[in-house]
Amino acid sequence: MTQAVTTDEATPLGPLDRLRALHQGGRIADAYSEIGPLLNELCVPKADFAALARAGRLLARTAPDQIVQRHPQATPLRVAVTGHGMLDALSPALTAQFARHGIPVRIDEPEYDAWLRDLQDPASPLYEPETALALCVLDAQIVFDELPLPWTATDAVAALEARLKQLTALVARYGEHGPGTLVLNTLPLLATHTRQLLDHASRAELSASWREFNAGLLRLAAAHPRLHVVDLDVLVAESGPVRDPRLACYAKVHLGEELLGRYAQEVAHLGRALHGRAKKVLVVDLDNTLWDGILGDDGPDGIAAATTYRGEAFGRFQKIVKQIGAQGVLLAVSSKNDKELVLSTLRDHPDMVLRESNFARINANWEPKHGNLRDIAARLNLGVDSFVFADDSPFECGLVNVSLPEVAVVQLDDEPALHVDRLLADGWFDVRSLTAEDRLRAQQYRAEAERQDLEAASGSMEEYLRALNIRLEISAVRDHEVARIAQITLRTNQFNLTTLRLQQAEVQQRREDPNHLVLAVRTRDRFGDNGVVGAVFAHREGDVLHVDNMLLSCRVFARGIEQATLSSVLAYARDTGATAVRARYRPTAKNHRVRDFYPSLGFTASTEGPDGELAFTHDLTSITPVPGHLALDTDLGD
């Protein structure tokens, strides 16, 4: 719980002063769980990038190892930085932005203009085994420094083509040998560049070719799973000037502090996704959030989300919420209202873009909202740390901030035209790629509600499971499923036995290795197709099969699917000549419920590590049969 440090009873200190107090007291590591909510105060109503940089400089004085000793779940992330110009402002910005998401960072500081050498040299920090993000920060001077004097638009076009060809080769090299994700960026073109050409035709040619170069960079990411490209043009549109001309001239600072702050924010969103911490649920208030007015006071005829001056702003917000929901984010409502009145309004009001069917859960009652968030989490079988809560009430936002600091709070206000910007500012739901399952998630959770109704109406769990008519398919991962399997490793926390996190390229590498087994688990039942809900990673060493990890979506817990999957793997091991199967369980804050999964299926514990990691062995003499209530189809290969 975050506590305000005060100088007297009347005047609470601001977030930076409270952070300084923690630093002076040597408590940054102890209080690291409080740092994220504290830094988030520097982003309301909009981000103060200068203040965040100052916070980052304070936080950098505490070693990540000290934080991890006190908070084992705060897995550090190593970032290697290189670039063309001076980038002194980047490291503190990165430290602060990652801390907002509970991620301590180890940053390899850049040398001036070392980007080409670093990308070419396999001994550079970019290629160190623990590097998760390799940031190569470029600016327009990598092109203009190569031009003759005087130069023409034709010269610039040739230089752009040469740079893109060079970067394409370097990206391929990193994709083959690099350990993490390489991050490039588009290059902003400035008026001081184009105005050096006096004729408008040459300016147009340069501008068009420059955009083609940036488009080529962005398209590289589609061909290389280990590459991410940050579009600086989008950030420049929000931040204003790219750089200070004096600093650019005298200090070679070609990208300004605010732009680098926004760049660090985007990189932190990427790192959060790589850490499996993208949010999954958006919970919204209703009155003065989704519509203009107070439903209980004004009645359905007195609220608006269209047709009126202010109402149109709320309608725009509803459209963006629906857009997010269509891409796999679960939508829910927590509102202090009468439920039947809310439901009838969502069903029948002509202004509504969002309808009852768009929400996985609607909690309309008079209970405290932090309690409602816990209830929604329990109903969806998700942790509240996967939630984003948007509300216009400072009181409700403050209550959730204090009671549930793991929830990301988006504080709206009485200006609805700003609701969209506030919601989208922090990219809480950003992922590397969308899968078919993402787009069907809301539909799948509605089907889950029907399953819960069937369970309530059944006389016993056995009767319920038989009535579900579960069909389970286990086979090697197919080409179009690689992104989904990687996503499962990144986002699954409860049924995740070793928390092995893999990117798409790493999943593909294992698929291509004949000694590795990479399996997809798919299910469907009477209520619909759940798609790919789980994965198994294993490898063969001699006559022993090692299960590297097993994962299963929380949506399909307790239906016998996990037992059937592991029994199938054990039978495969026995039938292909293995004498034993070995597996591990690595405890986390969220996977404690599967600690006894392996012993429940005949594994015996062999060793226990100092961090609680357990090693198990199955001798394959007796394999637990597949539960009889489900139909199983397996193709695990030879």
Protein Blocks (a to p, Z undefined) as FASTA:
>chain_A
ZZdddfbfklccdfklmmmmmmmnopmmmmmmmmmmmmmmmmcfbdcfklmmmmmmmmmm
pcfklmmmmmmmlccdddddddfbdcklmmmmmmmmmmmnopacddddddehilmmmmmm
mkbmklgmklmbdcddddfklmmmmpccdddfklmmmmmmmmmmmmmmmmmmmmmmmmbd
cddddddddfklmmmpmbfklmmmmmmmmmmmmmmmmmmmmmmmkbccddfklmmmmnop
fbdfklmmmnopabcfklmmmmmmmmmmmmmmmnopacfbdcddfehplpgcjfklnomm
lgccehilklmmmmmmmmmmmmmmmnopacdddddddfklmmmmmmmmmklmbdfklpgb
dcddfbdfklmmmmmmmmnopafklpccddfbfklmmmmmmmmmmbccddddfblklmmm
mmmmnommgcfbdcfklmmmmmmmmmmmmmmmmmmmpmbfklmmmmnopacddddddfkl
mmmmmmmmmmpmklcckopacdfklmmmmmmpmkbccdddddddfkbcebjabdcdddde
hjaccdfbdcddfklgonlmmmmmmmmmmmmmmmnopabdcddddddfklmmmmmmmmmn
opacfbdcfkopacdddehlaccdddfkbccdddebZZ
